[in-house]
């Protein structure tokens, strides 16, 4: 185990072996190794990304997501462009140097509407902008990059074609991968990622995900547990396990070395100290929710989402204290990809 962890050059057999670890001491050793790789390649600073969930309207029918279009129990909303820009400017004034603009796949926000929002934020702040609005035409991605968007998060969700189709009955696996390659071609810092414990998922499927991250080398990779939503076809399925999620975070760190890895809100929603545990397994990003309270409870991809009713002002100080409590520091920069930085040298 030590040799492949040290180099990051893991075979599929290595990955499967490590995913199957269940002895507490062996698992602890793997998680510690992930954290050591993080420290050596990324340092101790934790990046804070301010999440703005600006629309919960979605045209897709993903089987796990509470925002899926057939769910009539959701109170739908859209934030007006002016409100999005004003919030981003306010957050920049509070020292937050990255906003993540996330929504369902909402056709109301055309390529030009989003491009105009990006331009206006960039004209008024030094904020780095991450977009997370799903699969779009190449022309939209190009337009947004030209408008000033820095990053794009498009989780691959499952690197196994059959499992992907099970999760996303109206999406095309090839198009998802094509979009990731388009984003890289256009110069975005690209984020991928997957769920852990989704219905039908096996160790082999998880190994597929780690191999995908090893080979694609995303700038960012979000890994969190599956949480069943009561208004979806997966309502009666089991929640993903904390330990397996942490093993996936550690392995993602080991094979990507210096990628930005979030300690996701999802793991914090099923385990009180989940985000701290992920940070200590190799993660180096947190994404507190700054969506206005009047909208926030309706952006319910999964239930019992952490901090769903907390005032953003409380989250602002709480997150920093939690980071410092585990001996880490809070980054004050924009947190651009280390991979992109190295490529530019």
ZADO-1210 file (C-alpha; in nm, 4 decimals, padded with zeros to 6 digits):
<atoms>
<atom x="00.0000" y="00.0000" z="00.0000" code="UNK" pos="1"/>
<atom x="00.2739" y="00.2492" z="00.0939" code="UNK" pos="2"/>
<atom x="00.4437" y="00.2407" z="-00.2464" code="UNK" pos="3"/>
<atom x="00.1362" y="00.3185" z="-00.4557" code="UNK" pos="4"/>
<atom x="00.0218" y="00.5861" z="-00.2086" code="UNK" pos="5"/>
<atom x="00.3593" y="00.7580" z="-00.2198" code="UNK" pos="6"/>
<atom x="00.3645" y="00.7757" z="-00.5990" code="UNK" pos="7"/>
<atom x="-00.0074" y="00.8055" z="-00.6705" code="UNK" pos="8"/>
<atom x="00.0446" y="00.5578" z="-00.9521" code="UNK" pos="9"/>
<atom x="-00.2316" y="00.3138" z="-00.8629" code="UNK" pos="10"/>
<atom x="-00.3486" y="00.0216" z="-01.0701" code="UNK" pos="11"/>
<atom x="-00.7092" y="-00.0882" z="-01.0687" code="UNK" pos="12"/>
<atom x="-00.6164" y="-00.3792" z="-00.8440" code="UNK" pos="13"/>
<atom x="-00.4584" y="-00.1361" z="-00.5978" code="UNK" pos="14"/>
<atom x="-00.7721" y="00.0795" z="-00.5974" code="UNK" pos="15"/>
<atom x="-01.0084" y="-00.2151" z="-00.5450" code="UNK" pos="16"/>
<atom x="-00.7891" y="-00.3497" z="-00.2643" code="UNK" pos="17"/>
<atom x="-00.7915" y="-00.0162" z="-00.0810" code="UNK" pos="18"/>
<atom x="-01.1653" y="00.0345" z="-00.1292" code="UNK" pos="19"/>
<atom x="-01.2232" y="-00.3063" z="00.0299" code="UNK" pos="20"/>
<atom x="-01.0292" y="-00.2213" z="00.3453" code="UNK" pos="21"/>
<atom x="-01.2556" y="-00.2596" z="00.6487" code="UNK" pos="22"/>
<atom x="-01.0177" y="-00.3010" z="00.9402" code="UNK" pos="23"/>
<atom x="-01.0300" y="00.0226" z="01.1406" code="UNK" pos="24"/>
<atom x="-00.6531" y="00.0565" z="01.1641" code="UNK" pos="25"/>
<atom x="-00.6046" y="-00.0056" z="00.7904" code="UNK" pos="26"/>
<atom x="-00.8769" y="00.2469" z="00.7009" code="UNK" pos="27"/>
<atom x="-00.7247" y="00.5018" z="00.9397" code="UNK" pos="28"/>
<atom x="-00.3894" y="00.4506" z="00.7713" code="UNK" pos="29"/>
<atom x="-00.5422" y="00.5147" z="00.4280" code="UNK" pos="30"/>
<atom x="-00.7178" y="00.8316" z="00.5449" code="UNK" pos="31"/>
<atom x="-00.3984" y="00.9544" z="00.7091" code="UNK" pos="32"/>
<atom x="-00.2123" y="00.8902" z="00.3832" code="UNK" pos="33"/>
<atom x="-00.4683" y="01.0987" z="00.1942" code="UNK" pos="34"/>
<atom x="-00.4152" y="01.3824" z="00.4398" code="UNK" pos="35"/>
<atom x="-00.0370" y="01.3560" z="00.4117" code="UNK" pos="36"/>
<atom x="-00.0582" y="01.3791" z="00.0308" code="UNK" pos="37"/>
<atom x="-00.2822" y="01.6841" z="00.0753" code="UNK" pos="38"/>
<atom x="-00.0360" y="01.8519" z="00.3094" code="UNK" pos="39"/>
<atom x="00.2619" y="01.7826" z="00.0832" code="UNK" pos="40"/>
<atom x="00.0926" y="01.9002" z="-00.2374" code="UNK" pos="41"/>
<atom x="-00.1585" y="02.1610" z="-00.1213" code="UNK" pos="42"/>
<atom x="-00.0533" y="02.2941" z="00.2187" code="UNK" pos="43"/>
<atom x="-00.2816" y="02.3587" z="00.5156" code="UNK" pos="44"/>
<atom x="-00.5061" y="02.6350" z="00.3787" code="UNK" pos="45"/>
<atom x="-00.8724" y="02.5533" z="00.3225" code="UNK" pos="46"/>
<atom x="-01.0503" y="02.7314" z="00.0391" code="UNK" pos="47"/>
<atom x="-01.3974" y="02.8722" z="00.1100" code="UNK" pos="48"/>
<atom x="-01.6330" y="02.8842" z="-00.1890" code="UNK" pos="49"/>
<atom x="-01.9540" y="03.0829" z="-00.1416" code="UNK" pos="50"/>
<atom x="-02.2422" y="02.8812" z="-00.2843" code="UNK" pos="51"/>
<atom x="-02.5342" y="03.0631" z="-00.4513" code="UNK" pos="52"/>
<atom x="-02.8175" y="02.8283" z="-00.5545" code="UNK" pos="53"/>
<atom x="-02.9929" y="03.0659" z="-00.7897" code="UNK" pos="54"/>
<atom x="-03.2644" y="02.8413" z="-00.9376" code="UNK" pos="55"/>
<atom x="-03.4203" y="02.5113" z="-00.8333" code="UNK" pos="56"/>
<atom x="-03.6025" y="02.4621" z="-01.1625" code="UNK" pos="57"/>
<atom x="-03.4671" y="02.1668" z="-01.3578" code="UNK" pos="58"/>
<atom x="-03.5638" y="02.0033" z="-01.6854" code="UNK" pos="59"/>
<atom x="-03.3981" y="01.6729" z="-01.5926" code="UNK" pos="60"/>
<atom x="-03.5443" y="01.3600" z="-01.4346" code="UNK" pos="61"/>
<atom x="-03.2448" y="01.2287" z="-01.2368" code="UNK" pos="62"/>
<atom x="-03.3698" y="00.9503" z="-01.0125" code="UNK" pos="63"/>
<atom x="-03.1900" y="01.0671" z="-00.6965" code="UNK" pos="64"/>
<atom x="-03.2538" y="01.4413" z="-00.7035" code="UNK" pos="65"/>
<atom x="-03.5339" y="01.6232" z="-00.5270" code="UNK" pos="66"/>
<atom x="-03.5240" y="01.8956" z="-00.7936" code="UNK" pos="67"/>
<atom x="-03.6156" y="01.6494" z="-01.0725" code="UNK" pos="68"/>
<atom x="-03.8787" y="01.7935" z="-01.3042" code="UNK" pos="69"/>
<atom x="-04.1552" y="01.5383" z="-01.2189" code="UNK" pos="70"/>
<atom x="-04.1452" y="01.6370" z="-00.8495" code="UNK" pos="71"/>
<atom x="-04.4535" y="01.8550" z="-00.8032" code="UNK" pos="72"/>
<atom x="-04.3977" y="01.8983" z="-00.4279" code="UNK" pos="73"/>
<atom x="-04.1154" y="02.1479" z="-00.4708" code="UNK" pos="74"/>
<atom x="-04.1781" y="02.5209" z="-00.4425" code="UNK" pos="75"/>
<atom x="-03.9842" y="02.6436" z="-00.7436" code="UNK" pos="76"/>
<atom x="-03.7918" y="02.9704" z="-00.7609" code="UNK" pos="77"/>
<atom x="-03.5560" y="03.1733" z="-00.9752" code="UNK" pos="78"/>
<atom x="-03.3314" y="03.4493" z="-00.8442" code="UNK" pos="79"/>
<atom x="-03.3434" y="03.7568" z="-01.0684" code="UNK" pos="80"/>
<atom x="-03.0085" y="03.8407" z="-01.2313" code="UNK" pos="81"/>
<atom x="-02.9818" y="04.1701" z="-01.0395" code="UNK" pos="82"/>
<atom x="-03.0184" y="03.9839" z="-00.7088" code="UNK" pos="83"/>
<atom x="-02.7481" y="03.7331" z="-00.8045" code="UNK" pos="84"/>
<atom x="-02.5051" y="04.0119" z="-00.8948" code="UNK" pos="85"/>
<atom x="-02.5820" y="04.2111" z="-00.5791" code="UNK" pos="86"/>
<atom x="-02.5251" y="03.9033" z="-00.3612" code="UNK" pos="87"/>
<atom x="-02.1930" y="03.8228" z="-00.5316" code="UNK" pos="88"/>
<atom x="-02.0736" y="04.1815" z="-00.4805" code="UNK" pos="89"/>
<atom x="-02.1788" y="04.1691" z="-00.1141" code="UNK" pos="90"/>
<atom x="-01.9940" y="03.8406" z="-00.0584" code="UNK" pos="91"/>
<atom x="-01.6817" y="03.9805" z="-00.2214" code="UNK" pos="92"/>
<atom x="-01.6974" y="04.2670" z="00.0262" code="UNK" pos="93"/>
<atom x="-01.6922" y="04.0118" z="00.3077" code="UNK" pos="94"/>
<atom x="-01.3655" y="03.8699" z="00.1772" code="UNK" pos="95"/>
<atom x="-01.5073" y="03.5716" z="-00.0114" code="UNK" pos="96"/>
<atom x="-01.3039" y="03.5449" z="-00.3293" code="UNK" pos="97"/>
<atom x="-01.5005" y="03.2673" z="-00.5057" code="UNK" pos="98"/>
<atom x="-01.8695" y="03.2268" z="-00.5778" code="UNK" pos="99"/>
<atom x="-02.0209" y="02.9044" z="-00.7051" code="UNK" pos="100"/>
<atom x="-02.3321" y="02.9803" z="-00.9109" code="UNK" pos="101"/>
<atom x="-02.5360" y="02.6603" z="-00.9075" code="UNK" pos="102"/>
<atom x="-02.8795" y="02.5757" z="-01.0413" code="UNK" pos="103"/>
<atom x="-03.0880" y="02.3019" z="-01.1898" code="UNK" pos="104"/>
<atom x="-03.0800" y="02.2745" z="-01.5683" code="UNK" pos="105"/>
<atom x="-03.3116" y="02.5714" z="-01.6086" code="UNK" pos="106"/>
<atom x="-03.3694" y="02.6827" z="-01.9693" code="UNK" pos="107"/>
<atom x="-03.4820" y="03.0285" z="-01.8563" code="UNK" pos="108"/>
<atom x="-03.1194" y="03.1265" z="-01.7994" code="UNK" pos="109"/>
<atom x="-03.0003" y="03.1452" z="-02.1562" code="UNK" pos="110"/>
<atom x="-02.6377" y="03.1621" z="-02.2545" code="UNK" pos="111"/>
<atom x="-02.6528" y="03.5396" z="-02.2807" code="UNK" pos="112"/>
<atom x="-02.8339" y="03.5914" z="-01.9482" code="UNK" pos="113"/>
<atom x="-02.5665" y="03.3959" z="-01.7605" code="UNK" pos="114"/>
<atom x="-02.2884" y="03.5663" z="-01.9580" code="UNK" pos="115"/>
<atom x="-02.4289" y="03.9067" z="-01.8582" code="UNK" pos="116"/>
<atom x="-02.4380" y="03.8047" z="-01.4897" code="UNK" pos="117"/>
<atom x="-02.0755" y="03.6890" z="-01.5114" code="UNK" pos="118"/>
<atom x="-01.9638" y="04.0107" z="-01.6833" code="UNK" pos="119"/>
<atom x="-02.1351" y="04.2280" z="-01.4222" code="UNK" pos="120"/>
<atom x="-01.9825" y="04.0392" z="-01.1293" code="UNK" pos="121"/>
<atom x="-01.6389" y="04.0532" z="-01.2875" code="UNK" pos="122"/>
<atom x="-01.6721" y="04.4272" z="-01.3545" code="UNK" pos="123"/>
<atom x="-01.7468" y="04.4986" z="-00.9871" code="UNK" pos="124"/>
<atom x="-01.5304" y="04.2481" z="-00.7966" code="UNK" pos="125"/>
<atom x="-01.2117" y="04.0431" z="-00.7986" code="UNK" pos="126"/>
<atom x="-01.4225" y="03.7302" z="-00.7464" code="UNK" pos="127"/>
<atom x="-01.3446" y="03.4000" z="-00.9176" code="UNK" pos="128"/>
<atom x="-01.6620" y="03.2514" z="-01.0639" code="UNK" pos="129"/>
<atom x="-01.7488" y="02.8830" z="-01.0754" code="UNK" pos="130"/>
<atom x="-02.0545" y="02.7880" z="-01.2803" code="UNK" pos="131"/>
<atom x="-02.2516" y="02.4719" z="-01.2113" code="UNK" pos="132"/>
<atom x="-02.5545" y="02.4653" z="-01.4386" code="UNK" pos="133"/>
<atom x="-02.5263" y="02.1260" z="-01.6071" code="UNK" pos="134"/>
<atom x="-02.4884" y="02.0116" z="-01.9642" code="UNK" pos="135"/>
<atom x="-02.5085" y="02.2975" z="-02.2125" code="UNK" pos="136"/>
<atom x="-02.4090" y="02.3521" z="-02.5760" code="UNK" pos="137"/>
<atom x="-02.0446" y="02.4206" z="-02.6544" code="UNK" pos="138"/>
<atom x="-02.1431" y="02.7732" z="-02.7638" code="UNK" pos="139"/>
<atom x="-02.2753" y="02.8556" z="-02.4155" code="UNK" pos="140"/>
<atom x="-01.9613" y="02.7304" z="-02.2447" code="UNK" pos="141"/>
<atom x="-01.7521" y="02.9378" z="-02.4861" code="UNK" pos="142"/>
<atom x="-01.9640" y="03.2483" z="-02.4282" code="UNK" pos="143"/>
<atom x="-01.9339" y="03.2201" z="-02.0498" code="UNK" pos="144"/>
<atom x="-01.5587" y="03.1681" z="-02.0623" code="UNK" pos="145"/>
<atom x="-01.5240" y="03.4769" z="-02.2788" code="UNK" pos="146"/>
<atom x="-01.7439" y="03.6662" z="-02.0296" code="UNK" pos="147"/>
<atom x="-01.4957" y="03.5849" z="-01.7535" code="UNK" pos="148"/>
<atom x="-01.6076" y="03.2599" z="-01.5879" code="UNK" pos="149"/>
<atom x="-01.3099" y="03.0830" z="-01.4345" code="UNK" pos="150"/>
<atom x="-01.4337" y="02.7367" z="-01.3405" code="UNK" pos="151"/>
<atom x="-01.7054" y="02.4904" z="-01.4213" code="UNK" pos="152"/>
<atom x="-01.8306" y="02.2108" z="-01.1993" code="UNK" pos="153"/>
<atom x="-01.9947" y="01.9215" z="-01.3833" code="UNK" pos="154"/>
<atom x="-01.9827" y="01.6090" z="-01.1720" code="UNK" pos="155"/>
<atom x="-01.9540" y="01.2983" z="-01.3841" code="UNK" pos="156"/>
<atom x="-02.1594" y="01.1230" z="-01.1088" code="UNK" pos="157"/>
<atom x="-02.0715" y="00.7723" z="-01.2299" code="UNK" pos="158"/>
<atom x="-01.7886" y="00.6680" z="-01.4618" code="UNK" pos="159"/>
<atom x="-01.9679" y="00.3412" z="-01.5348" code="UNK" pos="160"/>
<atom x="-02.2006" y="00.3828" z="-01.8315" code="UNK" pos="161"/>
<atom x="-02.4747" y="00.1519" z="-01.7017" code="UNK" pos="162"/>
<atom x="-02.4808" y="00.3038" z="-01.3540" code="UNK" pos="163"/>
<atom x="-02.4871" y="00.6530" z="-01.5034" code="UNK" pos="164"/>
<atom x="-02.7988" y="00.5601" z="-01.7030" code="UNK" pos="165"/>
<atom x="-02.9607" y="00.4143" z="-01.3918" code="UNK" pos="166"/>
<atom x="-02.9074" y="00.7446" z="-01.2116" code="UNK" pos="167"/>
<atom x="-02.9858" y="00.9703" z="-01.5095" code="UNK" pos="168"/>
<atom x="-03.2517" y="00.8077" z="-01.7302" code="UNK" pos="169"/>
<atom x="-03.2822" y="01.1102" z="-01.9611" code="UNK" pos="170"/>
<atom x="-02.9113" y="01.1971" z="-01.9862" code="UNK" pos="171"/>
<atom x="-02.6446" y="01.0631" z="-02.2193" code="UNK" pos="172"/>
<atom x="-02.3172" y="00.9398" z="-02.0689" code="UNK" pos="173"/>
<atom x="-02.1180" y="01.0253" z="-02.3802" code="UNK" pos="174"/>
<atom x="-02.2462" y="01.3819" z="-02.3780" code="UNK" pos="175"/>
<atom x="-02.1546" y="01.4260" z="-02.0108" code="UNK" pos="176"/>
<atom x="-01.7964" y="01.3205" z="-02.0820" code="UNK" pos="177"/>
<atom x="-01.7929" y="01.5281" z="-02.4020" code="UNK" pos="178"/>
<atom x="-01.8949" y="01.8370" z="-02.2026" code="UNK" pos="179"/>
<atom x="-01.6093" y="01.7830" z="-01.9567" code="UNK" pos="180"/>
<atom x="-01.3623" y="01.7705" z="-02.2442" code="UNK" pos="181"/>
<atom x="-01.5155" y="02.0800" z="-02.4056" code="UNK" pos="182"/>
<atom x="-01.4754" y="02.2703" z="-02.0792" code="UNK" pos="183"/>
<atom x="-01.1109" y="02.1734" z="-02.0539" code="UNK" pos="184"/>
<atom x="-01.0527" y="02.2655" z="-02.4197" code="UNK" pos="185"/>
<atom x="-01.2028" y="02.6112" z="-02.3550" code="UNK" pos="186"/>
<atom x="-00.9645" y="02.6762" z="-02.0663" code="UNK" pos="187"/>
<atom x="-01.1929" y="02.6339" z="-01.7678" code="UNK" pos="188"/>
<atom x="-01.0690" y="02.4929" z="-01.4412" code="UNK" pos="189"/>
<atom x="-01.2845" y="02.1812" z="-01.4575" code="UNK" pos="190"/>
<atom x="-01.4574" y="02.0036" z="-01.1718" code="UNK" pos="191"/>
<atom x="-01.5876" y="01.6464" z="-01.1819" code="UNK" pos="192"/>
<atom x="-01.6987" y="01.4150" z="-00.9012" code="UNK" pos="193"/>
<atom x="-01.9310" y="01.1365" z="-00.7951" code="UNK" pos="194"/>
<atom x="-02.1746" y="01.0049" z="-00.5357" code="UNK" pos="195"/>
<atom x="-02.0874" y="00.7224" z="-00.2993" code="UNK" pos="196"/>
<atom x="-02.3445" y="00.4588" z="-00.2112" code="UNK" pos="197"/>
<atom x="-02.5966" y="00.5241" z="-00.4869" code="UNK" pos="198"/>
<atom x="-02.8445" y="00.2412" z="-00.5624" code="UNK" pos="199"/>
<atom x="-02.6821" y="-00.0411" z="-00.7571" code="UNK" pos="200"/>
<atom x="-02.3293" y="00.0899" z="-00.7021" code="UNK" pos="201"/>
<atom x="-02.0536" y="-00.1641" z="-00.6347" code="UNK" pos="202"/>
<atom x="-01.6880" y="-00.1458" z="-00.5350" code="UNK" pos="203"/>
<atom x="-01.6047" y="-00.1965" z="-00.9024" code="UNK" pos="204"/>
<atom x="-01.8120" y="00.1103" z="-00.9919" code="UNK" pos="205"/>
<atom x="-01.6276" y="00.3156" z="-00.7307" code="UNK" pos="206"/>
<atom x="-01.2984" y="00.1922" z="-00.8738" code="UNK" pos="207"/>
<atom x="-01.4192" y="00.3187" z="-01.2134" code="UNK" pos="208"/>
<atom x="-01.4639" y="00.6634" z="-01.0581" code="UNK" pos="209"/>
<atom x="-01.1157" y="00.6709" z="-00.9056" code="UNK" pos="210"/>
<atom x="-00.9656" y="00.5542" z="-01.2360" code="UNK" pos="211"/>
<atom x="-01.1561" y="00.8292" z="-01.4154" code="UNK" pos="212"/>
<atom x="-01.0195" y="01.0915" z="-01.1737" code="UNK" pos="213"/>
<atom x="-00.6686" y="00.9445" z="-01.2059" code="UNK" pos="214"/>
<atom x="-00.6781" y="00.9615" z="-01.5856" code="UNK" pos="215"/>
<atom x="-00.8763" y="01.2843" z="-01.6412" code="UNK" pos="216"/>
<atom x="-00.6983" y="01.4769" z="-01.3611" code="UNK" pos="217"/>
<atom x="-00.9719" y="01.7341" z="-01.2952" code="UNK" pos="218"/>
<atom x="-00.8841" y="02.0619" z="-01.1303" code="UNK" pos="219"/>
<atom x="-01.1578" y="01.9912" z="-00.8746" code="UNK" pos="220"/>
<atom x="-01.3468" y="01.6782" z="-00.7662" code="UNK" pos="221"/>
<atom x="-01.6530" y="01.6702" z="-00.5419" code="UNK" pos="222"/>
<atom x="-01.7229" y="01.3405" z="-00.3648" code="UNK" pos="223"/>
<atom x="-02.0173" y="01.2990" z="-00.1303" code="UNK" pos="224"/>
<atom x="-02.2557" y="01.0311" z="-00.0054" code="UNK" pos="225"/>
<atom x="-02.5847" y="00.9442" z="-00.1703" code="UNK" pos="226"/>
<atom x="-02.8774" y="01.0609" z="00.0445" code="UNK" pos="227"/>
<atom x="-03.2263" y="00.9352" z="-00.0532" code="UNK" pos="228"/>
<atom x="-03.4942" y="01.1960" z="-00.1154" code="UNK" pos="229"/>
<atom x="-03.8533" y="01.0976" z="-00.0254" code="UNK" pos="230"/>
<atom x="-04.0013" y="01.2388" z="-00.3472" code="UNK" pos="231"/>
<atom x="-03.7838" y="01.0420" z="-00.5895" code="UNK" pos="232"/>
<atom x="-03.7766" y="00.6840" z="-00.7218" code="UNK" pos="233"/>
<atom x="-03.4900" y="00.6164" z="-00.4753" code="UNK" pos="234"/>
<atom x="-03.6916" y="00.7178" z="-00.1678" code="UNK" pos="235"/>
<atom x="-03.6513" y="00.3833" z="00.0085" code="UNK" pos="236"/>
<atom x="-03.2832" y="00.3258" z="-00.0683" code="UNK" pos="237"/>
<atom x="-03.0075" y="00.3353" z="00.1933" code="UNK" pos="238"/>
<atom x="-02.7864" y="00.6366" z="00.2588" code="UNK" pos="239"/>
<atom x="-02.4228" y="00.6145" z="00.1500" code="UNK" pos="240"/>
<atom x="-02.1723" y="00.5250" z="00.4210" code="UNK" pos="241"/>
<atom x="-01.9443" y="00.7816" z="00.5814" code="UNK" pos="242"/>
<atom x="-01.6437" y="00.5486" z="00.5901" code="UNK" pos="243"/>
<atom x="-01.6630" y="00.4608" z="00.2199" code="UNK" pos="244"/>
<atom x="-01.7040" y="00.8282" z="00.1321" code="UNK" pos="245"/>
<atom x="-01.3901" y="00.9113" z="00.3307" code="UNK" pos="246"/>
<atom x="-01.1971" y="00.6312" z="00.1598" code="UNK" pos="247"/>
<atom x="-01.3037" y="00.7755" z="-00.1768" code="UNK" pos="248"/>
<atom x="-01.1892" y="01.1242" z="-00.0726" code="UNK" pos="249"/>
<atom x="-00.8507" y="00.9862" z="00.0353" code="UNK" pos="250"/>
<atom x="-00.8086" y="00.7888" z="-00.2859" code="UNK" pos="251"/>
<atom x="-00.9129" y="01.0875" z="-00.4982" code="UNK" pos="252"/>
<atom x="-00.6470" y="01.2918" z="-00.3206" code="UNK" pos="253"/>
<atom x="-00.3813" y="01.0259" z="-00.3715" code="UNK" pos="254"/>
<atom x="-00.4447" y="00.9849" z="-00.7464" code="UNK" pos="255"/>
<atom x="-00.4982" y="01.3559" z="-00.8268" code="UNK" pos="256"/>
<atom x="-00.2270" y="01.4841" z="-00.5870" code="UNK" pos="257"/>
<atom x="-00.3054" y="01.8585" z="-00.5986" code="UNK" pos="258"/>
<atom x="-00.6680" y="01.8831" z="-00.7141" code="UNK" pos="259"/>
<atom x="-00.9115" y="02.0902" z="-00.5091" code="UNK" pos="260"/>
<atom x="-01.1321" y="01.8477" z="-00.3133" code="UNK" pos="261"/>
<atom x="-01.4385" y="01.9746" z="-00.1242" code="UNK" pos="262"/>
<atom x="-01.5503" y="01.8454" z="00.2122" code="UNK" pos="263"/>
<atom x="-01.9080" y="01.8310" z="00.0903" code="UNK" pos="264"/>
<atom x="-02.2195" y="01.9541" z="00.2650" code="UNK" pos="265"/>
<atom x="-02.3695" y="01.6092" z="00.2030" code="UNK" pos="266"/>
<atom x="-02.1213" y="01.4314" z="00.4290" code="UNK" pos="267"/>
<atom x="-02.1799" y="01.6992" z="00.6919" code="UNK" pos="268"/>
<atom x="-02.5522" y="01.6304" z="00.6625" code="UNK" pos="269"/>
<atom x="-02.5217" y="01.2641" z="00.7628" code="UNK" pos="270"/>
<atom x="-02.2390" y="01.3027" z="01.0157" code="UNK" pos="271"/>
<atom x="-02.2033" y="01.5969" z="01.2552" code="UNK" pos="272"/>
<atom x="-01.8267" y="01.6147" z="01.2071" code="UNK" pos="273"/>
<atom x="-01.8366" y="01.4885" z="00.8496" code="UNK" pos="274"/>
<atom x="-01.6767" y="01.7903" z="00.6892" code="UNK" pos="275"/>
<atom x="-01.3926" y="01.7911" z="00.9396" code="UNK" pos="276"/>
<atom x="-01.3448" y="01.4180" z="00.8812" code="UNK" pos="277"/>
<atom x="-01.3244" y="01.4779" z="00.5050" code="UNK" pos="278"/>
<atom x="-01.0739" y="01.7603" z="00.5548" code="UNK" pos="279"/>
<atom x="-00.8623" y="01.5190" z="00.7584" code="UNK" pos="280"/>
<atom x="-00.8823" y="01.2577" z="00.4795" code="UNK" pos="281"/>
<atom x="-00.7405" y="01.4884" z="00.2112" code="UNK" pos="282"/>
<atom x="-01.0039" y="01.7537" z="00.1310" code="UNK" pos="283"/>
<atom x="-00.9145" y="02.1228" z="00.1184" code="UNK" pos="284"/>
<atom x="-01.2318" y="02.3103" z="00.0178" code="UNK" pos="285"/>
<atom x="-01.5617" y="02.3917" z="00.1901" code="UNK" pos="286"/>
<atom x="-01.8678" y="02.5424" z="00.0228" code="UNK" pos="287"/>
<atom x="-02.0927" y="02.7145" z="00.2780" code="UNK" pos="288"/>
<atom x="-02.4357" y="02.8091" z="00.1526" code="UNK" pos="289"/>
<atom x="-02.4946" y="03.1818" z="00.1018" code="UNK" pos="290"/>
<atom x="-02.8238" y="03.1417" z="-00.0835" code="UNK" pos="291"/>
<atom x="-03.0791" y="03.3826" z="00.0708" code="UNK" pos="292"/>
<atom x="-03.2919" y="03.2104" z="00.3356" code="UNK" pos="293"/>
<atom x="-03.6156" y="03.2802" z="00.1465" code="UNK" pos="294"/>
<atom x="-03.4970" y="03.0424" z="-00.1272" code="UNK" pos="295"/>
<atom x="-03.2608" y="02.8059" z="00.0486" code="UNK" pos="296"/>
<atom x="-03.4975" y="02.5456" z="00.1947" code="UNK" pos="297"/>
<atom x="-03.6433" y="02.4861" z="-00.1519" code="UNK" pos="298"/>
<atom x="-03.3093" y="02.3828" z="-00.3055" code="UNK" pos="299"/>
<atom x="-03.3460" y="02.0308" z="-00.1739" code="UNK" pos="300"/>
<atom x="-03.1450" y="01.7854" z="-00.3823" code="UNK" pos="301"/>
<atom x="-03.1526" y="01.5651" z="-00.0722" code="UNK" pos="302"/>
<atom x="-03.3377" y="01.6070" z="00.2619" code="UNK" pos="303"/>
<atom x="-03.2065" y="01.7359" z="00.5958" code="UNK" pos="304"/>
<atom x="-02.9406" y="01.9425" z="00.4270" code="UNK" pos="305"/>
<atom x="-02.6967" y="02.0911" z="00.6742" code="UNK" pos="306"/>
<atom x="-02.7359" y="02.4591" z="00.7716" code="UNK" pos="307"/>
<atom x="-03.0526" y="02.4884" z="00.5636" code="UNK" pos="308"/>
<atom x="-03.2158" y="02.7313" z="00.8098" code="UNK" pos="309"/>
<atom x="-02.9069" y="02.9046" z="00.9484" code="UNK" pos="310"/>
<atom x="-02.8420" y="03.2710" z="00.8838" code="UNK" pos="311"/>
<atom x="-02.5549" y="03.3111" z="00.6334" code="UNK" pos="312"/>
<atom x="-02.3862" y="03.5469" z="00.8797" code="UNK" pos="313"/>
<atom x="-02.3657" y="03.2626" z="01.1324" code="UNK" pos="314"/>
<atom x="-02.2235" y="03.0260" z="00.8698" code="UNK" pos="315"/>
<atom x="-01.9605" y="03.2847" z="00.7802" code="UNK" pos="316"/>
<atom x="-01.7941" y="03.2777" z="01.1218" code="UNK" pos="317"/>
<atom x="-01.8849" y="02.9181" z="01.2137" code="UNK" pos="318"/>
<atom x="-01.7079" y="02.7692" z="00.9123" code="UNK" pos="319"/>
<atom x="-01.3864" y="02.9550" z="00.9872" code="UNK" pos="320"/>
<atom x="-01.3891" y="02.8424" z="01.3489" code="UNK" pos="321"/>
<atom x="-01.4443" y="02.4798" z="01.2479" code="UNK" pos="322"/>
<atom x="-01.1531" y="02.4936" z="01.0037" code="UNK" pos="323"/>
<atom x="-00.9224" y="02.6463" z="01.2641" code="UNK" pos="324"/>
<atom x="-01.0342" y="02.3940" z="01.5274" code="UNK" pos="325"/>
<atom x="-00.8676" y="02.1112" z="01.3334" code="UNK" pos="326"/>
<atom x="-00.5422" y="02.3010" z="01.2938" code="UNK" pos="327"/>
<atom x="-00.5996" y="02.4288" z="00.9412" code="UNK" pos="328"/>
<atom x="-00.5943" y="02.7845" z="00.8115" code="UNK" pos="329"/>
<atom x="-00.8426" y="02.9771" z="00.5976" code="UNK" pos="330"/>
<atom x="-00.7214" y="03.0793" z="00.2541" code="UNK" pos="331"/>
<atom x="-00.7546" y="03.4456" z="00.1602" code="UNK" pos="332"/>
<atom x="-00.6925" y="03.4067" z="-00.2139" code="UNK" pos="333"/>
<atom x="-00.9141" y="03.3017" z="-00.5053" code="UNK" pos="334"/>
<atom x="-00.8021" y="02.9413" z="-00.4835" code="UNK" pos="335"/>
<atom x="-00.7240" y="02.8864" z="-00.8495" code="UNK" pos="336"/>
<atom x="-00.6316" y="02.5392" z="-00.9666" code="UNK" pos="337"/>
<atom x="-00.2811" y="02.4290" z="-00.8841" code="UNK" pos="338"/>
<atom x="-00.2820" y="02.2258" z="-01.2036" code="UNK" pos="339"/>
<atom x="-00.3561" y="02.5311" z="-01.4150" code="UNK" pos="340"/>
<atom x="-00.0908" y="02.7294" z="-01.2281" code="UNK" pos="341"/>
<atom x="00.1724" y="02.4665" z="-01.2880" code="UNK" pos="342"/>
<atom x="00.0773" y="02.4378" z="-01.6536" code="UNK" pos="343"/>
<atom x="00.1334" y="02.8118" z="-01.6940" code="UNK" pos="344"/>
<atom x="00.4886" y="02.8043" z="-01.5562" code="UNK" pos="345"/>
</atoms>
